[in-house]
Amino acid sequence: MLDKTRQNLCTLPDVAADVKAKVAGTLQWVGMSDIEMPLCLNADTDIPATIARIRAEVSLDDEAQRGIHMSRLYLACDEVFSHESIDFTSLAKLTQIFLDTHTELSHNALIEVDFDALIRRKALVSDNSGWRSYPVTLLLVRKKNQVKHIELDFSVTYSSTCPCSAALARSLIQQNFKQSFTADNLDYETILNWIGSEQGINATPHAQRSTAHIRTILNTNCTQVPLKRYIDIVENTLKTVVQAAVKREDEQEFARLNGQNLLFCEDAARRIKHVLERQPDIEGFWLRVHHHESLHPHDATAEASSD
């Protein structure tokens, strides 16, 4: 029975290999995207196992060859993702397997890994903690026998309070104060209670959930994924990141941080650019921030990149 199966396999047509291309030409990338694979990440913090979607591609450098061997790409991904922790070393190994299984067809290979990383985050003040999810993409490109390009892309979510709206709110509070008090009527306790009332603080600035998308080009010698390191760097420079577990004392601290870190989208983009420019292991970067406006039906955006 086994011999018969082998005979049948030998007679199955392989159009991609046996039939020449009707229109000759090389192709930069050919392969598959959205391949579903399990992911155990080797990062600088513990990341729970998750599901990844993979882009696996090689160049088609033989002008006459009709197609590549996509099943070989899939089986190579299955072998590595099913049995190894994923970092830039294992991805480099995987792209070499892509080329080894496409000898004379392909000179270049890439692997891209999309997933959501859950990271445990402490509350601002209380002893609680909770999970935060971060969209992440890893990209590794091999050209011939050398790794030429490594990327770590991620997004962080934060709160942005409008500086203009804050100034307008303060102006209304000042007007309200003038209407409520006179120079001859400035009792300390009365003013203190007034400030703590809804009647006293009659305006608040608008704020909104905002997103920063960051793409970093790392040194090709990078092995372990420095995910938490760079997320922390960006979040610490923004200061108003979205929280997980929140008690009243945490919410109050969040309000204080927002009040002391008023942000136009330009401010947020410049803060991130400034801190990324000072990271020695980052060879290049691109960033884009979106402030999902609560005042407007559209977003406010800003973009920057390394020189």
C-alpha positions as CSV (number, residue, x, y, z in Angstrom):
1,M,0.0,0.0,0.0
2,L,2.9,2.4,0.9
3,D,4.7,1.6,-2.3
4,K,1.5,2.3,-4.3
5,T,1.1,5.7,-2.6
6,R,4.7,6.6,-3.4
7,Q,4.1,5.7,-7.0
8,N,0.9,7.9,-7.1
9,L,2.9,10.8,-5.6
10,C,5.5,10.5,-8.3
11,T,2.9,10.7,-11.0
12,L,1.1,13.8,-9.6
13,P,1.7,16.8,-11.8
14,D,3.7,19.7,-10.5
15,V,2.7,22.6,-12.7
16,A,4.8,25.2,-10.9
17,A,7.9,23.2,-11.5
18,D,7.2,21.5,-14.8
19,V,5.5,24.2,-16.8
20,K,7.4,27.3,-17.8
21,A,6.0,30.8,-17.2
22,K,4.0,32.1,-20.2
23,V,5.3,35.6,-19.5
24,A,8.9,35.5,-18.2
25,G,10.1,37.8,-15.4
26,T,11.5,37.9,-11.9
27,L,9.3,38.8,-8.9
28,Q,10.5,40.5,-5.8
29,W,8.3,38.5,-3.4
30,V,6.1,35.4,-3.7
31,G,4.6,33.4,-0.9
32,M,1.8,33.4,1.7
33,S,0.3,35.8,4.2
34,D,-1.9,35.3,7.3
35,I,-0.6,31.8,8.0
36,E,-1.9,30.8,11.4
37,M,0.8,29.5,13.8
38,P,1.3,29.2,17.6
39,L,3.7,31.6,19.1
40,C,6.0,31.2,22.1
41,L,8.0,34.4,22.1
42,N,11.6,34.8,23.4
43,A,11.3,38.4,24.6
44,D,12.7,40.5,27.4
45,T,9.6,39.8,29.5
46,D,7.3,36.9,29.9
47,I,4.7,36.9,27.1
48,P,1.9,34.3,27.3
49,A,1.7,31.9,24.3
50,T,-0.5,33.3,21.6
51,I,-1.6,33.0,18.0
52,A,0.5,34.6,15.3
53,R,-0.2,35.3,11.6
54,I,2.7,34.8,9.4
55,R,3.9,36.3,6.1
56,A,6.4,33.9,4.5
57,E,7.9,34.9,1.1
58,V,10.9,34.4,-1.2
59,S,12.0,36.2,-4.3
60,L,11.5,34.5,-7.6
61,D,14.7,35.1,-9.5
62,D,14.3,32.4,-12.2
63,E,12.5,34.3,-15.0
64,A,11.2,31.1,-16.6
65,Q,10.1,29.4,-13.4
66,R,6.3,29.5,-13.1
67,G,6.0,29.5,-9.4
68,I,7.7,28.7,-6.0
69,H,7.1,25.8,-3.6
70,M,4.6,27.3,-1.2
71,S,4.1,24.0,0.7
72,R,7.8,24.1,1.6
73,L,7.4,27.5,3.2
74,Y,4.4,26.4,5.2
75,L,6.1,23.2,6.4
76,A,9.2,25.1,7.4
77,C,7.1,27.6,9.4
78,D,5.2,24.7,11.0
79,E,8.4,23.0,12.1
80,V,10.0,26.2,13.7
81,F,6.9,27.7,15.2
82,S,5.7,24.4,16.7
83,H,8.9,23.5,18.4
84,E,11.0,26.6,19.1
85,S,10.8,29.9,20.9
86,I,10.6,32.7,18.4
87,D,13.2,35.4,18.3
88,F,15.3,37.0,15.6
89,T,17.7,34.1,15.7
90,S,15.0,31.5,15.0
91,L,13.5,33.8,12.3
92,A,17.0,34.1,10.7
93,K,17.2,30.3,10.7
94,L,13.8,30.0,9.2
95,T,14.6,32.3,6.3
96,Q,17.7,30.3,5.5
97,I,15.5,27.2,5.3
98,F,13.3,29.0,2.9
99,L,16.3,29.6,0.6
100,D,17.7,26.1,1.1
101,T,14.4,24.7,-0.1
102,H,14.3,27.0,-3.1
103,T,17.8,26.6,-4.5
104,E,18.3,28.3,-7.9
105,L,14.9,29.8,-7.6
106,S,15.3,32.4,-4.9
107,H,18.0,34.6,-3.5
108,N,16.1,36.5,-0.9
109,A,13.6,35.6,1.8
110,L,11.5,37.3,4.4
111,I,9.4,36.4,7.4
112,E,6.9,38.7,9.1
113,V,5.1,37.8,12.3
114,D,1.9,39.7,13.5
115,F,0.5,39.1,17.0
116,D,-0.9,40.7,20.1
117,A,1.4,40.6,23.1
118,L,-0.1,40.6,26.6
119,I,2.1,42.3,29.1
120,R,1.4,42.6,32.9
121,R,1.2,46.2,34.0
122,K,1.2,47.7,37.5
123,A,-1.4,50.2,38.6
124,L,-0.3,53.8,39.1
125,V,-0.7,53.9,42.8
126,S,-2.5,50.8,44.2
127,D,-0.9,47.4,44.6
128,N,-3.0,46.0,41.7
129,S,-1.9,45.0,38.2
130,G,-3.6,43.8,35.0
131,W,-3.0,42.8,31.4
132,R,-2.4,45.2,28.5
133,S,-2.5,44.0,24.9
134,Y,0.0,45.5,22.4
135,P,-0.2,44.9,18.6
136,V,3.3,43.7,17.5
137,T,5.0,42.9,14.2
138,L,8.4,41.3,13.7
139,L,10.1,41.4,10.3
140,L,13.3,39.8,9.2
141,V,14.7,40.0,5.6
142,R,17.5,37.8,4.3
143,K,19.3,38.7,1.1
144,K,21.3,35.8,-0.3
145,N,23.1,34.5,2.8
146,Q,22.9,37.5,5.1
147,V,20.3,39.0,7.3
148,K,19.9,42.5,6.0
149,H,16.9,44.0,7.8
150,I,15.2,43.5,11.2
151,E,12.2,45.4,12.4
152,L,10.2,45.6,15.6
153,D,6.9,47.4,15.2
154,F,4.4,48.0,18.0
155,S,1.5,50.3,19.1
156,V,0.8,51.9,22.4
157,T,-2.4,53.5,23.6
158,Y,-2.5,56.7,25.7
159,S,-4.7,59.6,26.8
160,S,-4.2,63.0,25.3
161,T,-5.8,66.1,26.9
162,C,-6.0,69.1,24.5
163,P,-3.9,72.1,25.6
164,C,-6.3,74.5,23.9
165,S,-9.3,73.0,25.5
166,A,-7.5,73.1,28.9
167,A,-6.8,76.9,28.5
168,L,-10.5,77.6,27.6
169,A,-11.7,75.6,30.6
170,R,-9.4,77.5,32.9
171,S,-10.7,80.8,31.4
172,L,-14.3,79.7,32.2
173,I,-13.4,78.8,35.7
174,Q,-11.8,82.2,36.2
175,Q,-14.9,83.9,34.9
176,N,-17.0,81.8,37.2
177,F,-14.8,82.7,40.1
178,K,-15.3,86.4,39.4
179,Q,-19.0,86.0,39.3
180,S,-19.0,84.0,42.6
181,F,-16.6,86.1,44.7
182,T,-15.6,89.7,45.2
183,A,-12.4,91.2,46.7
184,D,-14.3,91.7,49.9
185,N,-15.6,88.2,50.0
186,L,-12.6,85.8,50.0
187,D,-13.2,83.4,52.8
188,Y,-10.7,80.5,52.7
189,E,-13.1,77.7,53.6
190,T,-15.8,78.9,51.3
191,I,-13.3,79.1,48.4
192,L,-11.9,75.7,49.2
193,N,-15.4,74.1,49.1
194,W,-16.2,76.0,46.0
195,I,-13.2,74.7,44.2
196,G,-14.2,71.1,45.1
197,S,-17.7,71.5,43.8
198,E,-19.3,71.1,40.4
199,Q,-20.5,74.7,40.7
200,G,-17.0,75.9,41.1
201,I,-15.2,73.8,38.4
202,N,-17.7,74.4,35.7
203,A,-15.6,73.3,32.7
204,T,-13.2,70.5,31.9
205,P,-10.9,70.1,28.9
206,H,-11.7,67.4,26.4
207,A,-9.4,64.3,26.2
208,Q,-9.3,61.3,24.1
209,R,-7.8,57.9,23.7
210,S,-4.8,58.1,21.3
211,T,-2.6,55.7,19.5
212,A,1.1,55.8,18.6
213,H,2.4,53.4,16.0
214,I,6.1,52.8,16.1
215,R,8.4,51.0,13.6
216,T,12.0,50.4,14.6
217,I,14.8,49.1,12.5
218,L,17.2,47.2,14.8
219,N,20.8,46.1,14.5
220,T,21.0,42.8,12.6
221,N,22.9,41.3,15.5
222,C,19.8,41.5,17.7
223,T,18.7,38.1,19.0
224,Q,16.1,38.3,21.8
225,V,13.1,40.5,21.0
226,P,13.5,43.8,23.1
227,L,9.7,44.3,23.2
228,K,9.1,45.6,26.8
229,R,12.2,47.8,26.7
230,Y,11.0,49.9,23.8
231,I,7.3,49.9,24.8
232,D,8.4,51.1,28.2
233,I,10.6,53.8,26.7
234,V,7.7,55.2,24.6
235,E,5.1,54.9,27.4
236,N,7.4,56.6,29.9
237,T,7.9,59.6,27.6
238,L,4.2,60.0,27.0
239,K,3.3,59.5,30.7
240,T,-0.5,59.1,30.2
241,V,-0.7,55.5,28.9
242,V,-4.0,53.7,29.2
243,Q,-4.3,51.6,32.4
244,A,-5.4,48.1,33.2
245,A,-6.5,47.6,36.9
246,V,-7.8,50.9,38.3
247,K,-8.9,51.9,41.8
248,R,-9.9,55.5,42.8
249,E,-6.4,56.4,43.8
250,D,-5.1,55.2,40.4
251,E,-7.8,57.3,38.6
252,Q,-6.8,60.3,40.6
253,E,-3.2,59.9,39.7
254,F,-4.2,59.4,36.1
255,A,-6.1,62.7,36.2
256,R,-3.0,64.5,37.6
257,L,-0.8,63.0,34.9
258,N,-3.2,64.2,32.2
259,G,-3.3,67.7,33.7
260,Q,0.5,68.0,33.8
261,N,1.0,66.4,30.4
262,L,-1.3,68.3,28.0
263,L,-0.6,67.0,24.5
264,F,-1.3,68.1,21.0
265,C,-0.5,65.3,18.5
266,E,2.6,67.3,17.6
267,D,3.8,67.2,21.2
268,A,3.3,63.4,21.4
269,A,5.2,62.8,18.1
270,R,8.1,65.0,19.1
271,R,8.4,63.3,22.5
272,I,8.6,59.9,20.9
273,K,11.0,61.1,18.2
274,H,13.3,62.7,20.7
275,V,13.6,59.5,22.9
276,L,14.0,57.1,19.9
277,E,16.8,59.2,18.5
278,R,18.8,58.5,21.6
279,Q,18.5,54.7,21.5
280,P,21.9,53.2,20.4
281,D,20.4,49.9,19.2
282,I,17.8,51.5,16.9
283,E,19.2,52.2,13.4
284,G,16.1,53.9,12.1
285,F,12.5,54.5,13.0
286,W,9.1,55.7,11.8
287,L,6.2,56.8,13.9
288,R,2.7,58.1,13.5
289,V,0.3,59.2,16.2
290,H,-3.5,59.4,16.0
291,H,-5.5,61.4,18.5
292,H,-9.0,60.1,18.1
293,E,-10.7,63.4,18.8
294,S,-13.7,63.7,21.1
295,L,-14.4,67.2,19.9
296,H,-14.2,66.4,16.2
297,P,-15.4,63.4,14.1
298,H,-11.9,63.1,12.6
299,D,-8.5,62.2,14.0
300,A,-5.6,64.6,14.6
301,T,-2.4,63.0,13.3
302,A,1.4,63.6,13.2
303,E,4.2,61.6,11.7
304,A,8.0,61.6,12.1
305,S,11.0,59.4,11.2
306,S,14.7,59.2,11.7
307,D,16.9,61.4,9.5
